[in-house]
Amino acid sequence: MEKNVGQVDSIARVGLGAILGIVSLLVLAGTVGGPAILSPILGIVAVILLVTGLTGTCGLYSVLGIRTN
């Protein structure tokens, strides 16, 4: 796939993905309150953000014709 995620967008995705991953683990450990279903949802979103940020490609951007680079 062609890269369609710019540098600023990529940094934001990696940062947000890392934060959501940490929150997901904290919910899983019971340190942060919330329903149990919240942890895997946050974990999946975190992985998606990290992968798209690190690879520089976003499938949704491709479908919508968006390029931030």
C-alpha positions, -999 to +999 in steps of 0.1 A: +000+000+000+011+035-006+019+057+024-009+081+031-002+091+067+021+122+073+047+126+099+026+147+123-003+123+119+020+094+125+035+108+157+000+116+170-012+081+162+018+064+179+014+087+210-023+082+213-019+044+207+006+042+235-016+061+259-046+040+250-026+008+254-014+018+289-050+027+299-062-006+285-037-025+307-046-004+337-083-012+333-074-049+329-054-047+361-082-030+379-062+001+387-085+023+366-122+018+370-144+009+341-163-019+327-143-050+318-152-047+281-134-014+279-099-030+282-100-051+250-117-023+230-090+002+241-064-025+233-076-031+198-079+007+190-043+011+205-029-016+182-046-001+151-033+033+159+002+020+165+003-001+134-010+027+111+013+052+127+044+030+124+037+018+088+024+051+075-006+036+058-042+038+068-069+017+051-097+041+060-077+070+046-073+050+013-110+043+011-118+080+017-091+093-005-073+112+023-036+119+024-019+137+052+016+135+038 
